[in-house]
Amino acid sequence: MIYLDNNATTRLDPRVLDAMMPFLTDNFANAASTHPFGLSAHEAIKTARQQVADLLGCETHELVFTSGATEAINLAIKGVVENYQNRGRHIVTVQTEHKAVLDVCGYLEKHGRFGDPIEVTYLPVQPDGLLDLDVVKAAIRPDTILVSVMLVNNETGVIQPIKEIAQLAHEVGALFMTDATQAVGKLPIDVDTLGIDLLAFSAHKFYGPKGVGGLFIRQRRPNKVKLEALLHGGGHERGLRSGTLNVPGIVGMGTAASLVETQYIASHSRQPKPSGHETQRIASLRDRLEKALLTIPGTRVNGNQTHRLYNVTNIYSENCDSDALIMGLEGMAVSNGSACTAASIDPSHVLMAMGLNETEAFSCLRFSLGRFTTDAEITAAINGVKSVVDELRALLG
């Protein structure tokens, strides 16, 4: 299998599995137990919390562990609405956000949260997927309580100017949140430098286990955030996320964060890595793949190619249905949209928001590379895609 779908999920790094194994076997205690066995698990949680905090540039008490980014996003948005509704009931987000954000906002528009429905402004993007800062500024109002803009788009890799957007939000006293699921572990992130108040992430996007993630909640000036809990029953995670902690998952996430922070990306707390580190190698492979595929007539890249994550390319191929392409690429894993939109037969809302029509949106593939992608796999992928495109176009005459 040639796996080029790393934005959907990543392979568990063997070193992460090694760190998790003791907590899946002999050291199985509940981290909330007060006996020595439980205290050992608690210490492992503390270590993991510090490892994740180091990656994000935050304090350990500003992290709440969740089952993943979707739960973190629900906790953040609903928690803000419930706690800040006396100040306003308006949210600003973007048409190209992940469904975890869009669906929560849609729910709040219809049902509200312990009160009247919430008003949501969905910002349009430019044809390259970037926001126009003037449009953002015009949409933020005195009664805006939250601006939510994802750092990196999961389908195109487009990187939004969130530092500038956070400043615009803070000018009216609104909080700024980012879904950083595709960015954590791939880009250096410092929540203070970027002005982030809330940040959601998942471990399985940076070579950690599935079923665990977290939410950064700023607890320092200037914007100390107060949320209301979604889950009640035990008061775990400072009362914000009750439930027995997933010790092996959290340990794995901490190890994955530590590996990224110490070995792979130029983080806020360390010197830039040598030129041969992971990001440069993956970027070189992505560029080689993209350059070769763009030699196919009728192809183009979707999204801004300057402000973009280094591991992903989203390519339109004229007269080539993406599902047919995927079926023809036997032994290769690529995507035609977000894997988090279960069983969807609709065209990509991201690409449609960027101005593609339905036919065009159904003719695009996302290739997302990762730590374990090899040069030989890229060569095979190039040859495979070219061959299948030729076959499909031959069928159309």
VENVENZI-V587927 format. One record per pair of residues at least 4 apart in sequence whose C-alpha atoms are under 8 Angstrom apart, sorted by the first residue. I is the first residue (numbers start at 1). J is the second residue. Records with the same first field share a line. If there is no record, write none. Layout:
BEGIN
I: J + J
END
This chain:
BEGIN
1: 331 + 332 + 333
2: 331 + 332 + 333 + 377 + 381
3: 332 + 333 + 334 + 369 + 373
4: 332 + 333 + 334 + 367 + 368 + 369 + 370 + 373
5: 9 + 10 + 333 + 334 + 335 + 366 + 367 + 368 + 369
6: 10 + 11 + 205 + 368 + 369 + 370
7: 154 + 155 + 182 + 205 + 312 + 368 + 369
8: 205 + 338 + 339 + 340
9: 204 + 205
10: 204 + 205 + 206 + 207 + 208 + 370
11: 204 + 207 + 208
12: 16 + 17 + 204 + 207 + 208 + 209
13: 17 + 207 + 208 + 256
14: 18
15: 19 + 255
16: 20 + 207 + 208 + 252 + 253 + 255 + 256
17: 21 + 252
18: 22
19: 251 + 252 + 255
20: 24 + 248 + 249 + 251 + 252
21: 25 + 248
22: 26 + 27 + 28
23: 27 + 28 + 29 + 41 + 247 + 248
24: 28 + 248
27: 37 + 41
28: 41
29: 33 + 37 + 38 + 41
30: 38 + 41 + 42 + 244 + 245 + 247
31: 38 + 39 + 40 + 41 + 42 + 45 + 244 + 245 + 247
32: 38 + 39 + 42 + 244
33: 37 + 38 + 39
34: 38 + 39
35: 39
36: 40
37: 41
38: 42
39: 43
40: 44
41: 45 + 247
42: 46
43: 47
44: 48 + 247 + 251
45: 49 + 247 + 250 + 251
46: 50
47: 51 + 251 + 254
48: 52 + 250 + 251 + 252 + 253 + 254 + 255
49: 53 + 60 + 63 + 254
50: 54 + 59 + 60 + 254
51: 55 + 254 + 255 + 257 + 258
52: 56 + 253 + 254 + 257 + 258
53: 57 + 58 + 59 + 60 + 63
54: 58 + 261 + 269
55: 185 + 188 + 189 + 190 + 257 + 258 + 260 + 261 + 267 + 268
56: 184 + 188 + 189 + 190 + 191
57: 189 + 190 + 191 + 192 + 268 + 269
58: 62 + 190 + 191 + 192 + 216
59: 63
61: 219
62: 216 + 217 + 218 + 219
63: 214 + 215 + 216 + 217
64: 214 + 215 + 216 + 217 + 237 + 240 + 241
65: 212 + 213 + 214 + 215 + 237 + 241 + 250
66: 71 + 72 + 212 + 213 + 214 + 215 + 241
67: 71 + 72 + 211 + 212 + 213 + 214
68: 72 + 201 + 202 + 203 + 210 + 211 + 212 + 213 + 214
69: 73 + 179 + 181 + 200 + 201 + 202 + 213 + 214 + 215
70: 74 + 100
71: 75
72: 76 + 200 + 201 + 213 + 214 + 215
73: 77 + 100 + 101 + 179 + 200 + 215
74: 78 + 79 + 100 + 101 + 104
75: 79 + 227 + 228 + 229 + 230
76: 80 + 198 + 215 + 227
77: 81 + 104 + 105 + 146
78: 82 + 104 + 113 + 228 + 230
79: 83 + 226 + 227 + 228 + 229 + 230
80: 84 + 85 + 145 + 146 + 226 + 227 + 228
81: 85 + 89 + 113 + 145
82: 113 + 114 + 227 + 228
83: 226 + 227 + 228
84: 88 + 89 + 145
85: 89 + 145
87: 143 + 145
88: 143 + 144 + 145
89: 117 + 118 + 119 + 143 + 144 + 145
90: 118 + 119 + 120 + 121 + 141 + 143 + 144 + 145 + 146
91: 118 + 119 + 120 + 121 + 144 + 145 + 146 + 147 + 148
92: 120 + 121 + 122 + 123 + 139 + 140 + 144 + 146 + 147 + 148
93: 97 + 120 + 121 + 122 + 123 + 147 + 148 + 149
94: 121 + 122 + 123 + 124 + 125 + 148 + 149
95: 102 + 122 + 123 + 124 + 125 + 349 + 350 + 353
96: 124 + 125 + 129 + 153 + 349 + 350 + 353
97: 101 + 102 + 149 + 150 + 153 + 350
98: 102 + 150 + 153 + 154
99: 103 + 340 + 341
100: 104
101: 105
102: 106
103: 107
104: 108
105: 109 + 120
106: 110
107: 111 + 112
108: 112 + 113 + 117 + 118
109: 117 + 118 + 119 + 120
110: 117 + 118
111: 116 + 117 + 118
112: 116 + 117 + 118
113: 117 + 118
121: 139
123: 131 + 135 + 136 + 139
124: 131 + 353
125: 129 + 130 + 131 + 132 + 353 + 354
126: 130 + 131 + 132 + 354
127: 303 + 354 + 355
128: 302 + 303 + 304 + 354
129: 158 + 303 + 304 + 354
130: 158 + 159 + 160 + 303 + 304
131: 135 + 136 + 160 + 161
132: 136
133: 137 + 164 + 165
134: 138
135: 139
136: 140 + 165 + 168
137: 168
140: 144 + 147 + 168 + 169 + 172
141: 172
142: 172 + 173
144: 172 + 174
145: 173 + 174 + 175
146: 169 + 174 + 175 + 176 + 177
147: 166 + 169 + 174 + 175 + 176 + 177
148: 176 + 177 + 178 + 179
149: 160 + 162 + 176 + 177 + 178 + 179
150: 160 + 162 + 177 + 178 + 179 + 180
151: 159 + 160 + 161 + 162 + 178 + 179 + 180 + 182 + 183
152: 157 + 158 + 159 + 160 + 180 + 181 + 182 + 183 + 308 + 309
153: 157 + 158 + 159 + 182
154: 182 + 338
155: 314 + 337 + 338 + 350 + 366
156: 302 + 303 + 308 + 312 + 313 + 314 + 366
157: 303 + 308 + 309 + 310 + 311 + 312 + 313
158: 303 + 304 + 305 + 307 + 308 + 309
159: 307 + 308 + 309
160: 307
161: 165
162: 166 + 178 + 194
163: 167 + 193 + 194 + 195 + 196
164: 168
165: 169
166: 170 + 175 + 176 + 194 + 195 + 196
167: 171 + 195
168: 172
169: 173 + 174 + 175 + 176
170: 174 + 175 + 176
175: 197 + 198 + 223
176: 195 + 196 + 197 + 198
177: 196 + 197 + 198 + 199
178: 196 + 198 + 199 + 200
179: 199 + 200 + 201
180: 184 + 199 + 200 + 201
181: 200 + 201 + 202 + 205
182: 186 + 201 + 205
183: 187
184: 188 + 189 + 201 + 205 + 206
185: 205 + 206 + 257 + 260 + 261 + 265
186: 206 + 260 + 265 + 279
187: 265 + 266 + 267
188: 265 + 266 + 267 + 268
189: 194 + 267 + 268
190: 194 + 268
191: 195 + 196 + 197
192: 196
196: 218
197: 216 + 217 + 218 + 223 + 224 + 225
198: 215 + 216 + 217 + 218
199: 215 + 216 + 217
200: 213 + 214 + 215 + 216
201: 213 + 214 + 215
202: 206 + 210 + 212 + 213 + 214
203: 207 + 208 + 209 + 210 + 211 + 212 + 213 + 253 + 256
204: 208 + 209 + 210 + 211 + 212
206: 256 + 257 + 260
207: 256
208: 252 + 253 + 255 + 256
209: 249 + 252 + 253
210: 249
211: 249
212: 246 + 249 + 250 + 253
213: 250 + 253
217: 225
218: 223 + 224 + 225
219: 223 + 224 + 225
220: 224
227: 240
228: 240
229: 239 + 240 + 241
230: 240 + 241
231: 240 + 241 + 242
232: 239 + 240 + 241 + 242
233: 242 + 243
234: 239 + 242 + 243
235: 239 + 240 + 241 + 242 + 243
236: 240 + 241 + 242 + 243 + 244 + 245
237: 241 + 242
245: 250
246: 250
247: 251
248: 252
249: 253
250: 254
251: 255
252: 256
253: 257
254: 258
255: 259
256: 260
257: 261
258: 262
259: 263 + 264
260: 264 + 265
261: 265 + 266 + 267
262: 270
263: 273 + 277
264: 273 + 277 + 278 + 279
265: 272 + 273 + 277 + 278 + 279
266: 270 + 271 + 272 + 273
267: 271 + 272
273: 277
275: 280
276: 280 + 281
277: 281
278: 282 + 371
279: 283 + 310 + 311
280: 284
281: 285
282: 286 + 310 + 311 + 369 + 370 + 371 + 373
283: 287 + 310 + 311
284: 288
285: 289 + 375 + 378
286: 290 + 310 + 311 + 312 + 313 + 369
287: 291
288: 292 + 378
289: 293 + 378 + 379 + 381 + 382
290: 294 + 313
291: 295
292: 296 + 382
293: 299 + 382 + 385 + 386
294: 299 + 300 + 301
295: 299
296: 386
298: 316 + 317 + 318
299: 315 + 316 + 317 + 318
300: 315 + 316 + 317
301: 305 + 313 + 314 + 315 + 316
302: 313 + 314 + 315 + 316 + 351
303: 308 + 314
304: 308
311: 368 + 369 + 370
312: 366 + 367 + 368 + 369
313: 366 + 367 + 368
314: 364 + 365 + 366 + 367
315: 364 + 365 + 366
316: 360 + 361 + 363 + 364 + 365
317: 363 + 364
318: 360 + 363
319: 363 + 393
320: 324 + 325 + 363 + 389 + 392 + 393
321: 325 + 362 + 363 + 364
322: 326 + 336 + 362 + 363 + 364 + 365
323: 327 + 336 + 362
324: 328 + 392
325: 329 + 385 + 388 + 389 + 392
326: 330 + 332 + 333 + 334 + 335
328: 388
329: 333 + 384 + 385 + 388
332: 381
334: 365 + 366 + 367 + 368
335: 339 + 365 + 366 + 367
336: 362 + 364 + 365 + 366
337: 348 + 365 + 366
338: 348
347: 351 + 352 + 358 + 361 + 362
348: 352 + 361 + 362
349: 353
350: 354
351: 355 + 356 + 361
352: 356 + 357 + 358 + 361
356: 360 + 361
357: 361
358: 362
359: 363
360: 364
369: 373
373: 377 + 378
374: 378
375: 379
376: 380
377: 381
378: 382
379: 383
380: 384
381: 385
382: 386
383: 387
384: 388
385: 389
386: 390
387: 391
388: 392
389: 393
390: 394
391: 395
392: 396
393: 397
END
